Amino acid sequence: MKLELKNSLSVKLLRVVLLSALVVGVVLSCAQIVFDAYKTRQAVANDAERILDMFRDPSTQAVYSLDREMGMQVIEGLFQDDAVRQASIGHPNEAMLAQKSRELQHSKSRWLTDLILGKERTFTTQLVGRGPYSEYYGDLSITLDTATYGQGFIVSSVIIFISGVLRALAMGLVLYLVYHWLLTKPLSRIIEHLTEINPDRPSEHKIPQLKGHEKNELGIWINTANQLLESIERNTHLRHEAENSLLRMAQYDFLTGLPNRTLLVTPFEIEEFPNYISALDLIQRAVTRLAALHRTDEDLVRIRAADAAYLDAVSAGDFTGYKAAANVGEQLTGLV
């Protein structure tokens, strides 16, 4: 029997393994992307803190001396970073000493990164003087555009997603090949040997052991199957012998070995049965008369002895006695 490819265990296994690997790869990749989004947001905050620490002292000096030109120089320095969109120096309750802004950067993936990182993020640090009093002079405030960080995040996310899926598929394919080599292929060989078994003589063709699988589940299965095949043939042989014995017992007289009415009636149609019974009675009468004409006193003694032996064997359940009585019956049959 040829197995269709679509019904093959290997094909079904490959489909399940690849689908499972794809799902696992997507889930793990998404988890990694979520973690990278968190790291990107942390990177924005860390860069903001670094920029504020770098420009805190010159900003404090500018606001302390109310030097607008110096404040603008600080602002221009801040705008050397592409991520800075807006910056200001001054007291919150007064007009800003220096400030500057520019438009948001344009990016094709901005609609996605804005959902994850936000359009922009604002960070502020207080400007205080040095000394025992630490007088408050104002604030240095910057607003960072997340588009620069978002582009790097998108690139890394695509790489993580594709590599994660490919890695999971590769692992799934390797697992499939291992499973196919260790189980599916040996099962196919076992099936080929099973198709060669003759149902009438199942033990003639035993399933050979597979190399490398003698002590595992497949080896135990093969040994058990071979023992089962031998048992089936042995039981079949014994059943045939029992059927033949029962058939002979039903069709032949156990004592004389002569065919009985069952054997003689079987070939005839049921409608002819009454006529056959009449003919059989005539034959039995003729045989009885013929036997009586040739019977001697010695034969009568032997017949009585055979009857007595048969009855004793029946009473005692002695099968050897059955056989001995049957042998005597066969000898008496030769006298008729």
One Martini backbone bead per residue (centre of mass of N, CA, C, O) as a GRO file, in nm:
protein
  336
    1MET     BB    1   0.092   0.039   0.027
    2LYS     BB    2   0.063   0.364  -0.072
    3LEU     BB    3   0.173   0.665   0.052
    4GLU     BB    4   0.066   0.966   0.083
    5LEU     BB    5   0.214   1.266   0.123
    6LYS     BB    6  -0.017   1.418   0.284
    7ASN     BB    7  -0.025   1.155   0.499
    8SER     BB    8   0.240   1.196   0.609
    9LEU     BB    9   0.415   1.223   0.899
   10SER     BB   10   0.637   1.414   0.801
   11VAL     BB   11   0.459   1.640   0.690
   12LYS     BB   12   0.301   1.696   0.949
   13LEU     BB   13   0.550   1.752   1.121
   14LEU     BB   14   0.663   1.986   0.955
   15ARG     BB   15   0.417   2.170   0.986
   16VAL     BB   16   0.414   2.185   1.296
   17VAL     BB   17   0.706   2.275   1.346
   18LEU     BB   18   0.706   2.535   1.175
   19LEU     BB   19   0.465   2.668   1.313
   20SER     BB   20   0.582   2.666   1.598
   21ALA     BB   21   0.842   2.817   1.529
   22LEU     BB   22   0.703   3.072   1.429
   23VAL     BB   23   0.556   3.145   1.689
   24VAL     BB   24   0.803   3.153   1.873
   25GLY     BB   25   0.963   3.363   1.710
   26VAL     BB   26   0.756   3.591   1.730
   27VAL     BB   27   0.736   3.610   2.037
   28LEU     BB   28   1.038   3.657   2.097
   29SER     BB   29   1.071   3.904   1.916
   30CYS     BB   30   0.860   4.082   2.055
   31ALA     BB   31   0.998   4.081   2.329
   32GLN     BB   32   1.260   4.213   2.228
   33ILE     BB   33   1.127   4.471   2.119
   34VAL     BB   34   1.013   4.570   2.387
   35PHE     BB   35   1.287   4.590   2.525
   36ASP     BB   36   1.408   4.794   2.318
   37ALA     BB   37   1.206   5.019   2.374
   38TYR     BB   38   1.292   5.061   2.663
   39LYS     BB   39   1.591   5.124   2.597
   40THR     BB   40   1.533   5.372   2.420
   41ARG     BB   41   1.402   5.545   2.638
   42GLN     BB   42   1.652   5.536   2.817
   43ALA     BB   43   1.841   5.672   2.610
   44VAL     BB   44   1.700   5.944   2.603
   45ALA     BB   45   1.738   6.011   2.904
   46ASN     BB   46   2.047   5.984   2.912
   47ASP     BB   47   2.111   6.202   2.700
   48ALA     BB   48   1.975   6.434   2.849
   49GLU     BB   49   2.151   6.421   3.104
   50ARG     BB   50   2.420   6.468   2.958
   51ILE     BB   51   2.353   6.746   2.834
   52LEU     BB   52   2.284   6.897   3.097
   53ASP     BB   53   2.556   6.852   3.237
   54MET     BB   54   2.729   6.999   3.014
   55PHE     BB   55   2.533   7.288   3.024
   56ARG     BB   56   2.500   7.400   3.317
   57ASP     BB   57   2.730   7.601   3.377
   58PRO     BB   58   2.701   7.802   3.135
   59SER     BB   59   2.403   7.864   3.200
   60THR     BB   60   2.445   7.980   3.483
   61GLN     BB   61   2.634   8.211   3.398
   62ALA     BB   62   2.436   8.352   3.201
   63VAL     BB   63   2.196   8.400   3.407
   64TYR     BB   64   2.360   8.551   3.621
   65SER     BB   65   2.470   8.780   3.402
   66LEU     BB   66   2.265   8.835   3.173
   67ASP     BB   67   2.386   8.684   2.906
   68ARG     BB   68   2.259   8.652   2.598
   69GLU     BB   69   2.496   8.568   2.418
   70MET     BB   70   2.584   8.330   2.589
   71GLY     BB   71   2.313   8.183   2.574
   72MET     BB   72   2.316   8.142   2.262
   73GLN     BB   73   2.570   7.970   2.258
   74VAL     BB   74   2.450   7.741   2.419
   75ILE     BB   75   2.218   7.679   2.225
   76GLU     BB   76   2.395   7.615   1.979
   77GLY     BB   77   2.533   7.378   2.113
   78LEU     BB   78   2.276   7.209   2.149
   79PHE     BB   79   2.206   7.207   1.825
   80GLN     BB   80   2.429   6.996   1.742
   81ASP     BB   81   2.209   6.813   1.822
   82ASP     BB   82   1.967   6.647   1.638
   83ALA     BB   83   1.761   6.587   1.885
   84VAL     BB   84   1.730   6.886   1.928
   85ARG     BB   85   1.442   7.105   1.919
   86GLN     BB   86   1.447   7.248   2.214
   87ALA     BB   87   1.566   7.556   2.387
   88SER     BB   88   1.615   7.696   2.730
   89ILE     BB   89   1.692   8.008   2.918
   90GLY     BB   90   1.555   8.067   3.247
   91HIS     BB   91   1.300   8.211   3.414
   92PRO     BB   92   0.971   8.115   3.462
   93ASN     BB   93   0.880   8.431   3.556
   94GLU     BB   94   1.038   8.512   3.297
   95ALA     BB   95   1.205   8.600   3.049
   96MET     BB   96   1.389   8.455   2.826
   97LEU     BB   97   1.722   8.465   2.760
   98ALA     BB   98   1.719   8.186   2.582
   99GLN     BB   99   1.597   8.058   2.259
  100LYS     BB  100   1.506   7.754   2.063
  101SER     BB  101   1.367   7.615   1.746
  102ARG     BB  102   1.239   7.324   1.563
  103GLU     BB  103   1.139   7.102   1.356
  104LEU     BB  104   1.032   6.811   1.293
  105GLN     BB  105   1.122   6.523   1.183
  106HIS     BB  106   1.119   6.334   0.887
  107SER     BB  107   0.942   6.010   0.868
  108LYS     BB  108   0.808   5.710   0.764
  109SER     BB  109   0.817   5.580   1.077
  110ARG     BB  110   0.680   5.789   1.274
  111TRP     BB  111   0.396   5.664   1.332
  112LEU     BB  112   0.531   5.436   1.503
  113THR     BB  113   0.736   5.576   1.700
  114ASP     BB  114   0.525   5.764   1.838
  115LEU     BB  115   0.372   5.526   1.980
  116ILE     BB  116   0.631   5.432   2.147
  117LEU     BB  117   0.806   5.721   2.216
  118GLY     BB  118   0.707   5.964   2.096
  119LYS     BB  119   0.764   6.270   1.967
  120GLU     BB  120   0.853   6.407   2.253
  121ARG     BB  121   1.104   6.514   2.508
  122THR     BB  122   1.121   6.670   2.828
  123PHE     BB  123   1.396   6.845   2.995
  124THR     BB  124   1.500   6.953   3.336
  125THR     BB  125   1.725   7.195   3.496
  126GLN     BB  126   1.867   7.346   3.755
  127LEU     BB  127   1.998   7.678   3.829
  128VAL     BB  128   2.273   7.696   4.050
  129GLY     BB  129   2.474   7.815   4.275
  130ARG     BB  130   2.764   7.849   4.436
  131GLY     BB  131   2.772   7.762   4.767
  132PRO     BB  132   2.606   7.796   5.067
  133TYR     BB  133   2.318   7.887   4.920
  134SER     BB  134   2.221   7.800   4.640
  135GLU     BB  135   2.106   7.982   4.419
  136TYR     BB  136   1.826   8.046   4.225
  137TYR     BB  137   1.803   8.127   3.856
  138GLY     BB  138   1.691   7.869   3.689
  139ASP     BB  139   1.641   7.707   3.364
  140LEU     BB  140   1.718   7.407   3.175
  141SER     BB  141   1.564   7.339   2.858
  142ILE     BB  142   1.480   7.032   2.676
  143THR     BB  143   1.390   6.897   2.346
  144LEU     BB  144   1.342   6.575   2.215
  145ASP     BB  145   1.366   6.402   1.921
  146THR     BB  146   1.260   6.062   1.843
  147ALA     BB  147   1.340   5.997   1.544
  148THR     BB  148   1.635   5.910   1.572
  149TYR     BB  149   1.570   5.668   1.760
  150GLY     BB  150   1.350   5.531   1.582
  151GLN     BB  151   1.525   5.438   1.345
  152GLY     BB  152   1.703   5.246   1.507
  153PHE     BB  153   1.469   5.078   1.620
  154ILE     BB  154   1.357   4.972   1.350
  155VAL     BB  155   1.608   4.829   1.249
  156SER     BB  156   1.649   4.641   1.495
  157SER     BB  157   1.364   4.510   1.483
  158VAL     BB  158   1.387   4.378   1.205
  159ILE     BB  159   1.633   4.208   1.272
  160ILE     BB  160   1.514   4.057   1.511
  161PHE     BB  161   1.268   3.932   1.372
  162ILE     BB  162   1.406   3.781   1.140
  163SER     BB  163   1.619   3.626   1.307
  164GLY     BB  164   1.417   3.486   1.497
  165VAL     BB  165   1.257   3.330   1.284
  166LEU     BB  166   1.495   3.188   1.146
  167ARG     BB  167   1.599   3.047   1.399
  168ALA     BB  168   1.341   2.887   1.461
  169LEU     BB  169   1.322   2.740   1.187
  170ALA     BB  170   1.596   2.602   1.205
  171MET     BB  171   1.536   2.444   1.463
  172GLY     BB  172   1.285   2.299   1.353
  173LEU     BB  173   1.433   2.155   1.119
  174VAL     BB  174   1.632   1.999   1.292
  175LEU     BB  175   1.420   1.847   1.459
  176TYR     BB  176   1.291   1.707   1.217
  177LEU     BB  177   1.541   1.552   1.118
  178VAL     BB  178   1.580   1.395   1.377
  179TYR     BB  179   1.300   1.263   1.384
  180HIS     BB  180   1.320   1.130   1.106
  181TRP     BB  181   1.577   0.957   1.166
  182LEU     BB  182   1.469   0.816   1.447
  183LEU     BB  183   1.150   0.746   1.342
  184THR     BB  184   1.020   0.770   1.058
  185LYS     BB  185   1.215   0.594   0.895
  186PRO     BB  186   1.192   0.331   1.063
  187LEU     BB  187   0.884   0.304   1.022
  188SER     BB  188   0.896   0.268   0.715
  189ARG     BB  189   1.059   0.004   0.723
  190ILE     BB  190   0.856  -0.159   0.887
  191ILE     BB  191   0.623  -0.135   0.683
  192GLU     BB  192   0.765  -0.281   0.450
  193HIS     BB  193   0.788  -0.554   0.604
  194LEU     BB  194   0.484  -0.594   0.660
  195THR     BB  195   0.398  -0.618   0.350
  196GLU     BB  196   0.572  -0.906   0.322
  197ILE     BB  197   0.369  -1.061   0.477
  198ASN     BB  198   0.222  -1.370   0.515
  199PRO     BB  199  -0.083  -1.448   0.635
  200ASP     BB  200  -0.047  -1.769   0.635
  201ARG     BB  201   0.286  -1.714   0.705
  202PRO     BB  202   0.402  -1.494   0.931
  203SER     BB  203   0.690  -1.633   1.033
  204GLU     BB  204   0.873  -1.634   0.773
  205HIS     BB  205   0.867  -1.303   0.802
  206LYS     BB  206   1.075  -1.121   0.971
  207ILE     BB  207   1.153  -0.847   1.151
  208PRO     BB  208   1.415  -0.659   1.137
  209GLN     BB  209   1.658  -0.515   1.291
  210LEU     BB  210   1.758  -0.198   1.376
  211LYS     BB  211   2.012   0.000   1.359
  212GLY     BB  212   2.030   0.141   1.686
  213HIS     BB  213   1.730  -0.011   1.797
  214GLU     BB  214   1.754  -0.265   1.993
  215LYS     BB  215   1.694  -0.106   2.298
  216ASN     BB  216   1.452   0.037   2.221
  217GLU     BB  217   1.127   0.076   2.136
  218LEU     BB  218   1.160  -0.045   1.850
  219GLY     BB  219   1.295  -0.311   1.932
  220ILE     BB  220   1.066  -0.408   2.116
  221TRP     BB  221   0.847  -0.400   1.899
  222ILE     BB  222   0.974  -0.608   1.707
  223ASN     BB  223   0.987  -0.847   1.903
  224THR     BB  224   0.684  -0.851   1.964
  225ALA     BB  225   0.588  -0.892   1.671
  226ASN     BB  226   0.733  -1.161   1.618
  227GLN     BB  227   0.593  -1.315   1.848
  228LEU     BB  228   0.307  -1.269   1.738
  229LEU     BB  229   0.344  -1.414   1.468
  230GLU     BB  230   0.412  -1.688   1.587
  231SER     BB  231   0.150  -1.717   1.751
  232ILE     BB  232  -0.044  -1.701   1.514
  233GLU     BB  233   0.057  -1.951   1.360
  234ARG     BB  234   0.024  -2.153   1.591
  235ASN     BB  235  -0.280  -2.105   1.637
  236THR     BB  236  -0.367  -2.167   1.349
  237HIS     BB  237  -0.267  -2.458   1.343
  238LEU     BB  238  -0.435  -2.557   1.586
  239ARG     BB  239  -0.709  -2.479   1.467
  240HIS     BB  240  -0.696  -2.661   1.218
  241GLU     BB  241  -0.667  -2.924   1.372
  242ALA     BB  242  -0.932  -2.896   1.533
  243GLU     BB  243  -1.119  -2.876   1.289
  244ASN     BB  244  -1.043  -3.148   1.163
  245SER     BB  245  -1.120  -3.317   1.409
  246LEU     BB  246  -1.416  -3.227   1.426
  247LEU     BB  247  -1.490  -3.309   1.139
  248ARG     BB  248  -1.427  -3.611   1.175
  249MET     BB  249  -1.614  -3.659   1.419
  250ALA     BB  250  -1.876  -3.569   1.251
  251GLN     BB  251  -1.820  -3.787   0.988
  252TYR     BB  252  -1.706  -4.016   1.186
  253ASP     BB  253  -1.667  -4.305   1.336
  254PHE     BB  254  -1.478  -4.367   1.615
  255LEU     BB  255  -1.469  -4.685   1.612
  256THR     BB  256  -1.477  -4.765   1.287
  257GLY     BB  257  -1.427  -4.515   1.067
  258LEU     BB  258  -1.695  -4.460   0.943
  259PRO     BB  259  -1.916  -4.306   0.772
  260ASN     BB  260  -2.166  -4.097   0.834
  261ARG     BB  261  -2.451  -3.927   0.775
  262THR     BB  262  -2.325  -3.641   0.751
  263LEU     BB  263  -2.133  -3.704   0.511
  264LEU     BB  264  -2.363  -3.823   0.317
  265VAL     BB  265  -2.567  -3.574   0.328
  266THR     BB  266  -2.421  -3.303   0.252
  267PRO     BB  267  -2.422  -3.322  -0.078
  268PHE     BB  268  -2.720  -3.295  -0.052
  269GLU     BB  269  -3.020  -3.201  -0.090
  270ILE     BB  270  -3.287  -3.131   0.112
  271GLU     BB  271  -3.510  -3.260  -0.072
  272GLU     BB  272  -3.344  -3.557  -0.074
  273PHE     BB  273  -3.332  -3.666   0.216
  274PRO     BB  274  -3.553  -3.892   0.242
  275ASN     BB  275  -3.437  -4.073   0.019
  276TYR     BB  276  -3.159  -4.109   0.148
  277ILE     BB  277  -3.250  -4.252   0.407
  278SER     BB  278  -3.365  -4.500   0.269
  279ALA     BB  279  -3.104  -4.588   0.129
  280LEU     BB  280  -2.933  -4.609   0.387
  281ASP     BB  281  -3.096  -4.834   0.519
  282LEU     BB  282  -3.050  -5.047   0.297
  283ILE     BB  283  -2.743  -5.051   0.324
  284GLN     BB  284  -2.727  -5.131   0.622
  285ARG     BB  285  -2.874  -5.399   0.589
  286ALA     BB  286  -2.679  -5.525   0.389
  287VAL     BB  287  -2.427  -5.503   0.567
  288THR     BB  288  -2.535  -5.665   0.805
  289ARG     BB  289  -2.584  -5.928   0.650
  290LEU     BB  290  -2.297  -5.961   0.545
  291ALA     BB  291  -2.165  -5.971   0.825
  292ALA     BB  292  -2.330  -6.216   0.933
  293LEU     BB  293  -2.225  -6.426   0.724
  294HIS     BB  294  -1.898  -6.361   0.810
  295ARG     BB  295  -1.934  -6.424   1.100
  296THR     BB  296  -1.772  -6.508   1.400
  297ASP     BB  297  -1.704  -6.591   1.719
  298GLU     BB  298  -1.445  -6.425   1.733
  299ASP     BB  299  -1.575  -6.157   1.640
  300LEU     BB  300  -1.770  -6.126   1.876
  301VAL     BB  301  -1.556  -6.104   2.094
  302ARG     BB  302  -1.415  -5.851   1.978
  303ILE     BB  303  -1.661  -5.665   1.983
  304ARG     BB  304  -1.714  -5.678   2.287
  305ALA     BB  305  -1.433  -5.576   2.369
  306ALA     BB  306  -1.450  -5.300   2.220
  307ASP     BB  307  -1.698  -5.195   2.369
  308ALA     BB  308  -1.586  -5.215   2.654
  309ALA     BB  309  -1.336  -5.033   2.605
  310TYR     BB  310  -1.492  -4.782   2.519
  311LEU     BB  311  -1.662  -4.745   2.778
  312ASP     BB  312  -1.422  -4.726   2.972
  313ALA     BB  313  -1.287  -4.479   2.837
  314VAL     BB  314  -1.527  -4.288   2.874
  315SER     BB  315  -1.543  -4.304   3.184
  316ALA     BB  316  -1.220  -4.231   3.225
  317GLY     BB  317  -1.100  -4.035   3.002
  318ASP     BB  318  -0.940  -4.216   2.784
  319PHE     BB  319  -0.772  -4.149   2.489
  320THR     BB  320  -0.623  -4.414   2.444
  321GLY     BB  321  -0.879  -4.588   2.442
  322TYR     BB  322  -1.003  -4.465   2.195
  323LYS     BB  323  -0.779  -4.550   1.997
  324ALA     BB  324  -0.793  -4.853   2.044
  325ALA     BB  325  -1.089  -4.886   1.961
  326ALA     BB  326  -1.050  -4.775   1.677
  327ASN     BB  327  -0.854  -4.992   1.577
  328VAL     BB  328  -1.053  -5.222   1.607
  329GLY     BB  329  -1.265  -5.103   1.420
  330GLU     BB  330  -1.086  -5.108   1.165
  331GLN     BB  331  -1.047  -5.415   1.166
  332LEU     BB  332  -1.353  -5.478   1.145
  333THR     BB  333  -1.397  -5.332   0.875
  334GLY     BB  334  -1.226  -5.542   0.708
  335LEU     BB  335  -1.452  -5.774   0.736
  336VAL     BB  336  -1.688  -5.637   0.551
   0.00000   0.00000   0.00000
